[in-house]
């Protein structure tokens, strides 16, 4: 499959299209519509790929989010962030080799912001 990889901060010029393996769920993980069962009652399920939309059971909100390349909008977001009009909350910056630790921190909870992995 083809995926977009971001290796540094910046505008659309940092986006790189590359070939990668189709993800396979590991132990305790779910992928696709089967993930709906893992959503809490009255939670949200957002699909970012085409296909059948699951039935919204247990009050779950089900949505499809179509993703399209929009370099102008991405450039505007970068400009806003660079001018302090849009702030990002970064809880931790870790090297990509510490991805396991990043998942452990997320599982532990209590973070105020996102974890950024740097290749």
PDB file as gemmi writes it, atoms N, CA and C in Angstrom:
CRYST1    1.000    1.000    1.000  90.00  90.00  90.00 P 1                      
ATOM      1  N   UNK A   1       0.841  -1.170   0.000  1.00  0.00           N  
ATOM      2  CA  UNK A   1       0.000   0.000   0.000  1.00  0.00           C  
ATOM      3  C   UNK A   1       0.883   1.229   0.000  1.00  0.00           C  
ATOM      4  N   UNK A   2       0.315   2.358  -0.381  1.00  0.00           N  
ATOM      5  CA  UNK A   2       1.068   3.614  -0.367  1.00  0.00           C  
ATOM      6  C   UNK A   2       0.604   4.422   0.839  1.00  0.00           C  
ATOM      7  N   UNK A   3       1.550   5.075   1.495  1.00  0.00           N  
ATOM      8  CA  UNK A   3       1.230   5.880   2.677  1.00  0.00           C  
ATOM      9  C   UNK A   3       2.071   7.147   2.648  1.00  0.00           C  
ATOM     10  N   UNK A   4       1.605   8.163   3.337  1.00  0.00           N  
ATOM     11  CA  UNK A   4       2.357   9.410   3.452  1.00  0.00           C  
ATOM     12  C   UNK A   4       3.134   9.369   4.754  1.00  0.00           C  
ATOM     13  N   UNK A   5       4.419   9.690   4.671  1.00  0.00           N  
ATOM     14  CA  UNK A   5       5.302   9.697   5.831  1.00  0.00           C  
ATOM     15  C   UNK A   5       5.759  11.135   6.071  1.00  0.00           C  
ATOM     16  N   UNK A   6       5.746  11.559   7.324  1.00  0.00           N  
ATOM     17  CA  UNK A   6       6.237  12.879   7.707  1.00  0.00           C  
ATOM     18  C   UNK A   6       7.485  12.656   8.543  1.00  0.00           C  
ATOM     19  N   UNK A   7       8.631  13.153   8.059  1.00  0.00           N  
ATOM     20  CA  UNK A   7       9.904  12.932   8.751  1.00  0.00           C  
ATOM     21  C   UNK A   7      10.415  14.173   9.487  1.00  0.00           C  
ATOM     22  N   UNK A   8       9.764  15.320   9.295  1.00  0.00           N  
ATOM     23  CA  UNK A   8      10.217  16.534   9.966  1.00  0.00           C  
ATOM     24  C   UNK A   8       9.066  17.530  10.026  1.00  0.00           C  
ATOM     25  N   UNK A   9       9.249  18.589  10.798  1.00  0.00           N  
ATOM     26  CA  UNK A   9       8.266  19.658  10.857  1.00  0.00           C  
ATOM     27  C   UNK A   9       8.319  20.443   9.552  1.00  0.00           C  
ATOM     28  N   UNK A  10       7.229  21.061   9.178  1.00  0.00           N  
ATOM     29  CA  UNK A  10       7.226  21.895   7.988  1.00  0.00           C  
ATOM     30  C   UNK A  10       5.901  21.847   7.280  1.00  0.00           C  
ATOM     31  N   UNK A  11       5.901  22.349   6.063  1.00  0.00           N  
ATOM     32  CA  UNK A  11       4.701  22.392   5.243  1.00  0.00           C  
ATOM     33  C   UNK A  11       4.582  21.156   4.385  1.00  0.00           C  
ATOM     34  N   UNK A  12       3.814  21.272   3.316  1.00  0.00           N  
ATOM     35  CA  UNK A  12       3.578  20.112   2.451  1.00  0.00           C  
ATOM     36  C   UNK A  12       4.858  19.506   1.882  1.00  0.00           C  
ATOM     37  N   UNK A  13       5.912  20.290   1.815  1.00  0.00           N  
ATOM     38  CA  UNK A  13       7.174  19.777   1.249  1.00  0.00           C  
ATOM     39  C   UNK A  13       7.795  18.662   2.079  1.00  0.00           C  
ATOM     40  N   UNK A  14       7.405  18.489   3.333  1.00  0.00           N  
ATOM     41  CA  UNK A  14       7.978  17.418   4.160  1.00  0.00           C  
ATOM     42  C   UNK A  14       7.221  16.099   4.002  1.00  0.00           C  
ATOM     43  N   UNK A  15       6.105  16.112   3.267  1.00  0.00           N  
ATOM     44  CA  UNK A  15       5.320  14.895   3.077  1.00  0.00           C  
ATOM     45  C   UNK A  15       5.986  14.028   2.018  1.00  0.00           C  
ATOM     46  N   UNK A  16       6.120  12.745   2.314  1.00  0.00           N  
ATOM     47  CA  UNK A  16       6.771  11.813   1.401  1.00  0.00           C  
ATOM     48  C   UNK A  16       5.870  10.591   1.198  1.00  0.00           C  
ATOM     49  N   UNK A  17       5.550  10.288  -0.049  1.00  0.00           N  
ATOM     50  CA  UNK A  17       4.744   9.118  -0.376  1.00  0.00           C  
ATOM     51  C   UNK A  17       5.674   7.920  -0.490  1.00  0.00           C  
ATOM     52  N   UNK A  18       5.312   6.812   0.155  1.00  0.00           N  
ATOM     53  CA  UNK A  18       6.156   5.629   0.075  1.00  0.00           C  
ATOM     54  C   UNK A  18       5.313   4.364   0.110  1.00  0.00           C  
ATOM     55  N   UNK A  19       5.905   3.276  -0.346  1.00  0.00           N  
ATOM     56  CA  UNK A  19       5.275   1.962  -0.276  1.00  0.00           C  
ATOM     57  C   UNK A  19       5.536   1.368   1.106  1.00  0.00           C  
ATOM     58  N   UNK A  20       4.544   0.729   1.670  1.00  0.00           N  
ATOM     59  CA  UNK A  20       4.727   0.053   2.953  1.00  0.00           C  
ATOM     60  C   UNK A  20       3.782  -1.144   3.019  1.00  0.00           C  
ATOM     61  N   UNK A  21       4.036  -2.006   3.962  1.00  0.00           N  
ATOM     62  CA  UNK A  21       3.221  -3.210   4.120  1.00  0.00           C  
ATOM     63  C   UNK A  21       1.826  -2.836   4.634  1.00  0.00           C  
ATOM     64  N   UNK A  22       0.835  -3.592   4.231  1.00  0.00           N  
ATOM     65  CA  UNK A  22      -0.518  -3.405   4.756  1.00  0.00           C  
ATOM     66  C   UNK A  22      -0.499  -3.833   6.219  1.00  0.00           C  
ATOM     67  N   UNK A  23      -0.991  -2.979   7.132  1.00  0.00           N  
ATOM     68  CA  UNK A  23      -0.928  -3.330   8.547  1.00  0.00           C  
ATOM     69  C   UNK A  23      -1.756  -4.563   8.879  1.00  0.00           C  
ATOM     70  N   UNK A  24      -1.212  -5.405   9.709  1.00  0.00           N  
ATOM     71  CA  UNK A  24      -1.910  -6.584  10.219  1.00  0.00           C  
ATOM     72  C   UNK A  24      -2.057  -6.402  11.721  1.00  0.00           C  
ATOM     73  N   UNK A  25      -3.252  -6.589  12.264  1.00  0.00           N  
ATOM     74  CA  UNK A  25      -3.409  -6.420  13.712  1.00  0.00           C  
ATOM     75  C   UNK A  25      -2.613  -7.453  14.490  1.00  0.00           C  
ATOM     76  N   UNK A  26      -2.030  -7.018  15.583  1.00  0.00           N  
ATOM     77  CA  UNK A  26      -1.290  -7.914  16.472  1.00  0.00           C  
ATOM     78  C   UNK A  26      -2.197  -8.393  17.595  1.00  0.00           C  
ATOM     79  N   UNK A  27      -1.638  -9.102  18.561  1.00  0.00           N  
ATOM     80  CA  UNK A  27      -2.431  -9.594  19.691  1.00  0.00           C  
ATOM     81  C   UNK A  27      -3.126  -8.441  20.423  1.00  0.00           C  
ATOM     82  N   UNK A  28      -4.403  -8.562  20.629  1.00  0.00           N  
ATOM     83  CA  UNK A  28      -5.159  -7.541  21.359  1.00  0.00           C  
ATOM     84  C   UNK A  28      -5.513  -6.322  20.531  1.00  0.00           C  
ATOM     85  N   UNK A  29      -5.209  -6.336  19.233  1.00  0.00           N  
ATOM     86  CA  UNK A  29      -5.514  -5.199  18.372  1.00  0.00           C  
ATOM     87  C   UNK A  29      -6.612  -5.579  17.388  1.00  0.00           C  
ATOM     88  N   UNK A  30      -7.348  -4.575  16.947  1.00  0.00           N  
ATOM     89  CA  UNK A  30      -8.389  -4.795  15.952  1.00  0.00           C  
ATOM     90  C   UNK A  30      -8.200  -3.791  14.834  1.00  0.00           C  
ATOM     91  N   UNK A  31      -8.686  -4.122  13.658  1.00  0.00           N  
ATOM     92  CA  UNK A  31      -8.506  -3.265  12.498  1.00  0.00           C  
ATOM     93  C   UNK A  31      -9.802  -3.243  11.704  1.00  0.00           C  
ATOM     94  N   UNK A  32     -10.198  -2.087  11.231  1.00  0.00           N  
ATOM     95  CA  UNK A  32     -11.374  -1.973  10.375  1.00  0.00           C  
ATOM     96  C   UNK A  32     -12.669  -2.017  11.167  1.00  0.00           C  
ATOM     97  N   UNK A  33     -13.721  -2.484  10.507  1.00  0.00           N  
ATOM     98  CA  UNK A  33     -15.050  -2.499  11.113  1.00  0.00           C  
ATOM     99  C   UNK A  33     -15.079  -3.334  12.385  1.00  0.00           C  
ATOM    100  N   UNK A  34     -14.240  -4.356  12.466  1.00  0.00           N  
ATOM    101  CA  UNK A  34     -14.229  -5.174  13.685  1.00  0.00           C  
ATOM    102  C   UNK A  34     -13.825  -4.359  14.910  1.00  0.00           C  
ATOM    103  N   UNK A  35     -13.223  -3.179  14.693  1.00  0.00           N  
ATOM    104  CA  UNK A  35     -12.838  -2.318  15.816  1.00  0.00           C  
ATOM    105  C   UNK A  35     -14.057  -1.694  16.500  1.00  0.00           C  
ATOM    106  N   UNK A  36     -15.204  -1.716  15.845  1.00  0.00           N  
ATOM    107  CA  UNK A  36     -16.407  -1.113  16.428  1.00  0.00           C  
ATOM    108  C   UNK A  36     -16.735  -1.725  17.786  1.00  0.00           C  
ATOM    109  N   UNK A  37     -16.486  -3.009  17.943  1.00  0.00           N  
ATOM    110  CA  UNK A  37     -16.750  -3.660  19.219  1.00  0.00           C  
ATOM    111  C   UNK A  37     -15.901  -3.124  20.364  1.00  0.00           C  
ATOM    112  N   UNK A  38     -14.772  -2.488  20.025  1.00  0.00           N  
ATOM    113  CA  UNK A  38     -13.888  -1.938  21.056  1.00  0.00           C  
ATOM    114  C   UNK A  38     -14.267  -0.518  21.458  1.00  0.00           C  
ATOM    115  N   UNK A  39     -15.239   0.074  20.757  1.00  0.00           N  
ATOM    116  CA  UNK A  39     -15.656   1.445  21.053  1.00  0.00           C  
ATOM    117  C   UNK A  39     -16.632   1.436  22.214  1.00  0.00           C  
ATOM    118  N   UNK A  40     -16.436   2.365  23.145  1.00  0.00           N  
ATOM    119  CA  UNK A  40     -17.329   2.423  24.311  1.00  0.00           C  
ATOM    120  C   UNK A  40     -18.729   2.842  23.896  1.00  0.00           C  
ATOM    121  N   UNK A  41     -19.707   2.482  24.693  1.00  0.00           N  
ATOM    122  CA  UNK A  41     -21.089   2.866  24.446  1.00  0.00           C  
ATOM    123  C   UNK A  41     -21.181   4.384  24.356  1.00  0.00           C  
ATOM    124  N   UNK A  42     -21.910   4.867  23.357  1.00  0.00           N  
ATOM    125  CA  UNK A  42     -22.069   6.290  23.055  1.00  0.00           C  
ATOM    126  C   UNK A  42     -20.750   6.955  22.658  1.00  0.00           C  
ATOM    127  N   UNK A  43     -19.771   6.156  22.218  1.00  0.00           N  
ATOM    128  CA  UNK A  43     -18.497   6.692  21.745  1.00  0.00           C  
ATOM    129  C   UNK A  43     -18.574   7.050  20.273  1.00  0.00           C  
ATOM    130  N   UNK A  44     -17.425   7.210  19.649  1.00  0.00           N  
ATOM    131  CA  UNK A  44     -17.357   7.570  18.228  1.00  0.00           C  
ATOM    132  C   UNK A  44     -16.436   6.615  17.493  1.00  0.00           C  
ATOM    133  N   UNK A  45     -16.848   6.267  16.290  1.00  0.00           N  
ATOM    134  CA  UNK A  45     -16.057   5.427  15.394  1.00  0.00           C  
ATOM    135  C   UNK A  45     -15.921   6.202  14.097  1.00  0.00           C  
ATOM    136  N   UNK A  46     -14.686   6.497  13.691  1.00  0.00           N  
ATOM    137  CA  UNK A  46     -14.453   7.239  12.458  1.00  0.00           C  
ATOM    138  C   UNK A  46     -13.622   6.372  11.531  1.00  0.00           C  
ATOM    139  N   UNK A  47     -14.162   6.105  10.341  1.00  0.00           N  
ATOM    140  CA  UNK A  47     -13.434   5.343   9.331  1.00  0.00           C  
ATOM    141  C   UNK A  47     -12.765   6.321   8.378  1.00  0.00           C  
ATOM    142  N   UNK A  48     -11.527   6.046   8.020  1.00  0.00           N  
ATOM    143  CA  UNK A  48     -10.810   6.920   7.092  1.00  0.00           C  
ATOM    144  C   UNK A  48     -10.537   6.227   5.766  1.00  0.00           C  
ATOM    145  N   UNK A  49     -11.173   5.105   5.553  1.00  0.00           N  
ATOM    146  CA  UNK A  49     -11.061   4.390   4.276  1.00  0.00           C  
ATOM    147  C   UNK A  49     -12.464   4.097   3.775  1.00  0.00           C  
ATOM    148  N   UNK A  50     -12.584   3.910   2.476  1.00  0.00           N  
ATOM    149  CA  UNK A  50     -13.886   3.606   1.902  1.00  0.00           C  
ATOM    150  C   UNK A  50     -14.317   2.195   2.257  1.00  0.00           C  
ATOM    151  N   UNK A  51     -15.562   1.920   2.054  1.00  0.00           N  
ATOM    152  CA  UNK A  51     -16.091   0.588   2.322  1.00  0.00           C  
ATOM    153  C   UNK A  51     -17.402   0.682   3.069  1.00  0.00           C  
ATOM    154  N   UNK A  52     -17.848  -0.456   3.538  1.00  0.00           N  
ATOM    155  CA  UNK A  52     -19.123  -0.506   4.262  1.00  0.00           C  
ATOM    156  C   UNK A  52     -19.007   0.232   5.585  1.00  0.00           C  
ATOM    157  N   UNK A  53     -20.015   1.003   5.879  1.00  0.00           N  
ATOM    158  CA  UNK A  53     -20.068   1.721   7.149  1.00  0.00           C  
ATOM    159  C   UNK A  53     -20.789   0.841   8.158  1.00  0.00           C  
ATOM    160  N   UNK A  54     -20.203   0.615   9.336  1.00  0.00           N  
ATOM    161  CA  UNK A  54     -20.859  -0.259  10.306  1.00  0.00           C  
ATOM    162  C   UNK A  54     -22.160   0.335  10.846  1.00  0.00           C  
ATOM    163  N   UNK A  55     -23.016  -0.528  11.342  1.00  0.00           N  
ATOM    164  CA  UNK A  55     -24.282  -0.104  11.940  1.00  0.00           C  
ATOM    165  C   UNK A  55     -23.982   0.513  13.304  1.00  0.00           C  
ATOM    166  N   UNK A  56     -24.501   1.714  13.582  1.00  0.00           N  
ATOM    167  CA  UNK A  56     -24.215   2.392  14.852  1.00  0.00           C  
ATOM    168  C   UNK A  56     -25.015   1.815  16.020  1.00  0.00           C  
ATOM    169  N   UNK A  57     -24.503   0.763  16.629  1.00  0.00           N  
ATOM    170  CA  UNK A  57     -25.159   0.143  17.781  1.00  0.00           C  
ATOM    171  C   UNK A  57     -24.725   0.829  19.076  1.00  0.00           C  
ATOM    172  N   UNK A  58     -25.449   0.600  20.149  1.00  0.00           N  
ATOM    173  CA  UNK A  58     -25.133   1.102  21.496  1.00  0.00           C  
ATOM    174  C   UNK A  58     -24.922   2.616  21.541  1.00  0.00           C  
ATOM    175  N   UNK A  59     -25.606   3.340  20.642  1.00  0.00           N  
ATOM    176  CA  UNK A  59     -25.487   4.797  20.651  1.00  0.00           C  
ATOM    177  C   UNK A  59     -24.166   5.313  20.118  1.00  0.00           C  
ATOM    178  N   UNK A  60     -23.395   4.467  19.432  1.00  0.00           N  
ATOM    179  CA  UNK A  60     -22.107   4.881  18.881  1.00  0.00           C  
ATOM    180  C   UNK A  60     -22.340   5.732  17.641  1.00  0.00           C  
ATOM    181  N   UNK A  61     -21.655   6.856  17.558  1.00  0.00           N  
ATOM    182  CA  UNK A  61     -21.706   7.698  16.370  1.00  0.00           C  
ATOM    183  C   UNK A  61     -20.708   7.142  15.361  1.00  0.00           C  
ATOM    184  N   UNK A  62     -21.166   6.831  14.157  1.00  0.00           N  
ATOM    185  CA  UNK A  62     -20.316   6.262  13.109  1.00  0.00           C  
ATOM    186  C   UNK A  62     -20.199   7.278  11.981  1.00  0.00           C  
ATOM    187  N   UNK A  63     -18.950   7.597  11.592  1.00  0.00           N  
ATOM    188  CA  UNK A  63     -18.726   8.574  10.529  1.00  0.00           C  
ATOM    189  C   UNK A  63     -17.631   8.074   9.596  1.00  0.00           C  
ATOM    190  N   UNK A  64     -17.698   8.493   8.351  1.00  0.00           N  
ATOM    191  CA  UNK A  64     -16.592   8.322   7.415  1.00  0.00           C  
ATOM    192  C   UNK A  64     -15.930   9.674   7.254  1.00  0.00           C  
ATOM    193  N   UNK A  65     -14.626   9.708   7.350  1.00  0.00           N  
ATOM    194  CA  UNK A  65     -13.877  10.945   7.151  1.00  0.00           C  
ATOM    195  C   UNK A  65     -13.029  10.768   5.910  1.00  0.00           C  
ATOM    196  N   UNK A  66     -13.370  11.459   4.856  1.00  0.00           N  
ATOM    197  CA  UNK A  66     -12.627  11.322   3.611  1.00  0.00           C  
ATOM    198  C   UNK A  66     -11.445  12.267   3.651  1.00  0.00           C  
ATOM    199  N   UNK A  67     -10.301  11.747   3.327  1.00  0.00           N  
ATOM    200  CA  UNK A  67      -9.054  12.502   3.394  1.00  0.00           C  
ATOM    201  C   UNK A  67      -8.628  12.853   1.978  1.00  0.00           C  
ATOM    202  N   UNK A  68      -8.293  14.106   1.774  1.00  0.00           N  
ATOM    203  CA  UNK A  68      -7.835  14.555   0.467  1.00  0.00           C  
ATOM    204  C   UNK A  68      -6.614  15.449   0.654  1.00  0.00           C  
ATOM    205  N   UNK A  69      -5.732  15.408  -0.299  1.00  0.00           N  
ATOM    206  CA  UNK A  69      -4.551  16.270  -0.252  1.00  0.00           C  
ATOM    207  C   UNK A  69      -5.002  17.717  -0.432  1.00  0.00           C  
ATOM    208  N   UNK A  70      -4.578  18.577   0.456  1.00  0.00           N  
ATOM    209  CA  UNK A  70      -4.917  19.991   0.374  1.00  0.00           C  
ATOM    210  C   UNK A  70      -3.704  20.779   0.840  1.00  0.00           C  
ATOM    211  N   UNK A  71      -2.754  20.953  -0.054  1.00  0.00           N  
ATOM    212  CA  UNK A  71      -1.515  21.645   0.274  1.00  0.00           C  
ATOM    213  C   UNK A  71      -1.734  23.056   0.769  1.00  0.00           C  
ATOM    214  N   UNK A  72      -2.703  23.769   0.185  1.00  0.00           N  
ATOM    215  CA  UNK A  72      -2.968  25.149   0.597  1.00  0.00           C  
ATOM    216  C   UNK A  72      -3.450  25.198   2.049  1.00  0.00           C  
ATOM    217  N   UNK A  73      -4.358  24.291   2.424  1.00  0.00           N  
ATOM    218  CA  UNK A  73      -4.868  24.271   3.798  1.00  0.00           C  
ATOM    219  C   UNK A  73      -3.763  23.872   4.773  1.00  0.00           C  
ATOM    220  N   UNK A  74      -2.935  22.887   4.386  1.00  0.00           N  
ATOM    221  CA  UNK A  74      -1.835  22.470   5.254  1.00  0.00           C  
ATOM    222  C   UNK A  74      -0.834  23.612   5.432  1.00  0.00           C  
ATOM    223  N   UNK A  75      -0.537  24.335   4.365  1.00  0.00           N  
ATOM    224  CA  UNK A  75       0.370  25.485   4.452  1.00  0.00           C  
ATOM    225  C   UNK A  75      -0.186  26.546   5.390  1.00  0.00           C  
ATOM    226  N   UNK A  76      -1.498  26.764   5.328  1.00  0.00           N  
ATOM    227  CA  UNK A  76      -2.134  27.747   6.211  1.00  0.00           C  
ATOM    228  C   UNK A  76      -2.042  27.309   7.674  1.00  0.00           C  
ATOM    229  N   UNK A  77      -2.218  26.009   7.932  1.00  0.00           N  
ATOM    230  CA  UNK A  77      -2.069  25.508   9.306  1.00  0.00           C  
ATOM    231  C   UNK A  77      -0.644  25.716   9.807  1.00  0.00           C  
ATOM    232  N   UNK A  78       0.337  25.427   8.968  1.00  0.00           N  
ATOM    233  CA  UNK A  78       1.743  25.622   9.344  1.00  0.00           C  
ATOM    234  C   UNK A  78       2.005  27.101   9.613  1.00  0.00           C  
ATOM    235  N   UNK A  79       1.497  27.982   8.737  1.00  0.00           N  
ATOM    236  CA  UNK A  79       1.675  29.422   8.930  1.00  0.00           C  
ATOM    237  C   UNK A  79       1.056  29.866  10.260  1.00  0.00           C  
ATOM    238  N   UNK A  80      -0.159  29.391  10.534  1.00  0.00           N  
ATOM    239  CA  UNK A  80      -0.824  29.754  11.789  1.00  0.00           C  
ATOM    240  C   UNK A  80      -0.036  29.283  12.999  1.00  0.00           C  
ATOM    241  N   UNK A  81       0.493  28.061  12.928  1.00  0.00           N  
ATOM    242  CA  UNK A  81       1.294  27.538  14.040  1.00  0.00           C  
ATOM    243  C   UNK A  81       2.566  28.345  14.214  1.00  0.00           C  
ATOM    244  N   UNK A  82       3.225  28.704  13.108  1.00  0.00           N  
ATOM    245  CA  UNK A  82       4.468  29.472  13.173  1.00  0.00           C  
ATOM    246  C   UNK A  82       4.259  30.871  13.724  1.00  0.00           C  
ATOM    247  N   UNK A  83       3.051  31.422  13.571  1.00  0.00           N  
ATOM    248  CA  UNK A  83       2.743  32.771  14.066  1.00  0.00           C  
ATOM    249  C   UNK A  83       2.041  32.747  15.423  1.00  0.00           C  
ATOM    250  N   UNK A  84       1.999  31.587  16.061  1.00  0.00           N  
ATOM    251  CA  UNK A  84       1.415  31.494  17.393  1.00  0.00           C  
ATOM    252  C   UNK A  84      -0.101  31.559  17.428  1.00  0.00           C  
ATOM    253  N   UNK A  85      -0.752  31.471  16.274  1.00  0.00           N  
ATOM    254  CA  UNK A  85      -2.209  31.519  16.228  1.00  0.00           C  
ATOM    255  C   UNK A  85      -2.825  30.142  16.440  1.00  0.00           C  
ATOM    256  N   UNK A  86      -2.040  29.126  16.243  1.00  0.00           N  
ATOM    257  CA  UNK A  86      -2.481  27.742  16.417  1.00  0.00           C  
ATOM    258  C   UNK A  86      -1.402  27.064  17.246  1.00  0.00           C  
ATOM    259  N   UNK A  87      -1.769  26.569  18.383  1.00  0.00           N  
ATOM    260  CA  UNK A  87      -0.772  25.930  19.231  1.00  0.00           C  
ATOM    261  C   UNK A  87      -0.979  24.427  19.251  1.00  0.00           C  
ATOM    262  N   UNK A  88       0.107  23.738  19.398  1.00  0.00           N  
ATOM    263  CA  UNK A  88       0.048  22.283  19.523  1.00  0.00           C  
ATOM    264  C   UNK A  88       0.508  21.919  20.919  1.00  0.00           C  
ATOM    265  N   UNK A  89      -0.097  20.919  21.475  1.00  0.00           N  
ATOM    266  CA  UNK A  89       0.294  20.433  22.798  1.00  0.00           C  
ATOM    267  C   UNK A  89       1.141  19.197  22.617  1.00  0.00           C  
ATOM    268  N   UNK A  90       2.411  19.304  22.943  1.00  0.00           N  
ATOM    269  CA  UNK A  90       3.311  18.165  22.850  1.00  0.00           C  
ATOM    270  C   UNK A  90       3.698  17.770  24.267  1.00  0.00           C  
ATOM    271  N   UNK A  91       3.303  16.572  24.661  1.00  0.00           N  
ATOM    272  CA  UNK A  91       3.602  16.085  26.005  1.00  0.00           C  
ATOM    273  C   UNK A  91       5.027  15.549  26.085  1.00  0.00           C  
ATOM    274  N   UNK A  92       5.486  14.942  24.989  1.00  0.00           N  
ATOM    275  CA  UNK A  92       6.791  14.267  25.009  1.00  0.00           C  
ATOM    276  C   UNK A  92       7.286  14.115  23.582  1.00  0.00           C  
ATOM    277  N   UNK A  93       8.588  14.274  23.390  1.00  0.00           N  
ATOM    278  CA  UNK A  93       9.231  14.004  22.105  1.00  0.00           C  
ATOM    279  C   UNK A  93      10.219  12.868  22.327  1.00  0.00           C  
ATOM    280  N   UNK A  94      10.063  11.790  21.547  1.00  0.00           N  
ATOM    281  CA  UNK A  94      10.895  10.604  21.718  1.00  0.00           C  
ATOM    282  C   UNK A  94      11.449  10.161  20.374  1.00  0.00           C  
ATOM    283  N   UNK A  95      12.621   9.511  20.380  1.00  0.00           N  
ATOM    284  CA  UNK A  95      13.102   8.923  19.129  1.00  0.00           C  
ATOM    285  C   UNK A  95      12.200   7.764  18.726  1.00  0.00           C  
ATOM    286  N   UNK A  96      12.124   7.513  17.429  1.00  0.00           N  
ATOM    287  CA  UNK A  96      11.277   6.443  16.908  1.00  0.00           C  
ATOM    288  C   UNK A  96      11.617   5.096  17.541  1.00  0.00           C  
ATOM    289  N   UNK A  97      12.864   4.908  17.933  1.00  0.00           N  
ATOM    290  CA  UNK A  97      13.278   3.648  18.563  1.00  0.00           C  
ATOM    291  C   UNK A  97      12.602   3.422  19.908  1.00  0.00           C  
ATOM    292  N   UNK A  98      11.971   4.474  20.461  1.00  0.00           N  
ATOM    293  CA  UNK A  98      11.272   4.345  21.741  1.00  0.00           C  
ATOM    294  C   UNK A  98       9.749   4.325  21.550  1.00  0.00           C  
ATOM    295  N   UNK A  99       9.303   3.800  20.396  1.00  0.00           N  
ATOM    296  CA  UNK A  99       7.857   3.731  20.120  1.00  0.00           C  
ATOM    297  C   UNK A  99       7.127   2.890  21.161  1.00  0.00           C  
ATOM    298  N   UNK A 100       7.769   1.832  21.640  1.00  0.00           N  
ATOM    299  CA  UNK A 100       7.136   0.996  22.672  1.00  0.00           C  
ATOM    300  C   UNK A 100       6.884   1.827  23.924  1.00  0.00           C  
ATOM    301  N   UNK A 101       7.861   2.632  24.314  1.00  0.00           N  
ATOM    302  CA  UNK A 101       7.692   3.493  25.493  1.00  0.00           C  
ATOM    303  C   UNK A 101       6.561   4.501  25.261  1.00  0.00           C  
ATOM    304  N   UNK A 102       6.455   5.018  24.038  1.00  0.00           N  
ATOM    305  CA  UNK A 102       5.379   5.959  23.717  1.00  0.00           C  
ATOM    306  C   UNK A 102       4.024   5.302  23.922  1.00  0.00           C  
ATOM    307  N   UNK A 103       3.872   4.063  23.457  1.00  0.00           N  
ATOM    308  CA  UNK A 103       2.611   3.339  23.647  1.00  0.00           C  
ATOM    309  C   UNK A 103       2.344   3.104  25.129  1.00  0.00           C  
ATOM    310  N   UNK A 104       3.379   2.809  25.892  1.00  0.00           N  
ATOM    311  CA  UNK A 104       3.199   2.601  27.333  1.00  0.00           C  
ATOM    312  C   UNK A 104       2.732   3.887  28.009  1.00  0.00           C  
ATOM    313  N   UNK A 105       3.303   5.026  27.617  1.00  0.00           N  
ATOM    314  CA  UNK A 105       2.881   6.306  28.182  1.00  0.00           C  
ATOM    315  C   UNK A 105       1.424   6.606  27.838  1.00  0.00           C  
ATOM    316  N   UNK A 106       1.037   6.320  26.589  1.00  0.00           N  
ATOM    317  CA  UNK A 106      -0.355   6.537  26.189  1.00  0.00           C  
ATOM    318  C   UNK A 106      -1.300   5.637  26.977  1.00  0.00           C  
ATOM    319  N   UNK A 107      -0.912   4.378  27.145  1.00  0.00           N  
ATOM    320  CA  UNK A 107      -1.759   3.426  27.878  1.00  0.00           C  
ATOM    321  C   UNK A 107      -1.909   3.835  29.337  1.00  0.00           C  
ATOM    322  N   UNK A 108      -0.857   4.391  29.901  1.00  0.00           N  
ATOM    323  CA  UNK A 108      -0.881   4.826  31.299  1.00  0.00           C  
ATOM    324  C   UNK A 108      -1.870   5.971  31.488  1.00  0.00           C  
ATOM    325  N   UNK A 109      -1.995   6.834  30.463  1.00  0.00           N  
ATOM    326  CA  UNK A 109      -2.930   7.956  30.544  1.00  0.00           C  
ATOM    327  C   UNK A 109      -2.349   9.144  31.281  1.00  0.00           C  
ATOM    328  N   UNK A 110      -3.132  10.210  31.342  1.00  0.00           N  
ATOM    329  CA  UNK A 110      -2.733  11.395  32.076  1.00  0.00           C  
ATOM    330  C   UNK A 110      -1.867  12.367  31.294  1.00  0.00           C  
ATOM    331  N   UNK A 111      -1.620  12.102  30.025  1.00  0.00           N  
ATOM    332  CA  UNK A 111      -0.799  13.012  29.227  1.00  0.00           C  
ATOM    333  C   UNK A 111      -1.607  14.239  28.848  1.00  0.00           C  
ATOM    334  N   UNK A 112      -0.959  15.386  28.848  1.00  0.00           N  
ATOM    335  CA  UNK A 112      -1.587  16.609  28.373  1.00  0.00           C  
ATOM    336  C   UNK A 112      -0.891  17.004  27.085  1.00  0.00           C  
ATOM    337  N   UNK A 113      -1.305  16.385  26.008  1.00  0.00           N  
ATOM    338  CA  UNK A 113      -0.706  16.639  24.711  1.00  0.00           C  
ATOM    339  C   UNK A 113      -0.379  15.337  24.004  1.00  0.00           C  
ATOM    340  N   UNK A 114       0.250  15.474  22.861  1.00  0.00           N  
ATOM    341  CA  UNK A 114       0.586  14.346  22.017  1.00  0.00           C  
ATOM    342  C   UNK A 114       2.048  13.946  22.214  1.00  0.00           C  
ATOM    343  N   UNK A 115       2.336  12.722  21.832  1.00  0.00           N  
ATOM    344  CA  UNK A 115       3.714  12.262  21.811  1.00  0.00           C  
ATOM    345  C   UNK A 115       4.190  12.347  20.367  1.00  0.00           C  
ATOM    346  N   UNK A 116       5.345  12.967  20.163  1.00  0.00           N  
ATOM    347  CA  UNK A 116       5.924  13.089  18.829  1.00  0.00           C  
ATOM    348  C   UNK A 116       7.101  12.132  18.740  1.00  0.00           C  
ATOM    349  N   UNK A 117       7.068  11.252  17.728  1.00  0.00           N  
ATOM    350  CA  UNK A 117       8.176  10.316  17.497  1.00  0.00           C  
ATOM    351  C   UNK A 117       9.046  10.884  16.377  1.00  0.00           C  
ATOM    352  N   UNK A 118      10.345  10.978  16.638  1.00  0.00           N  
ATOM    353  CA  UNK A 118      11.299  11.534  15.680  1.00  0.00           C  
ATOM    354  C   UNK A 118      12.154  10.414  15.099  1.00  0.00           C  
ATOM    355  N   UNK A 119      12.147  10.260  13.740  1.00  0.00           N  
ATOM    356  CA  UNK A 119      12.984   9.191  13.141  1.00  0.00           C  
ATOM    357  C   UNK A 119      14.469   9.482  13.322  1.00  0.00           C  
TER     358      UNK A 119                                                      
END                                                                             
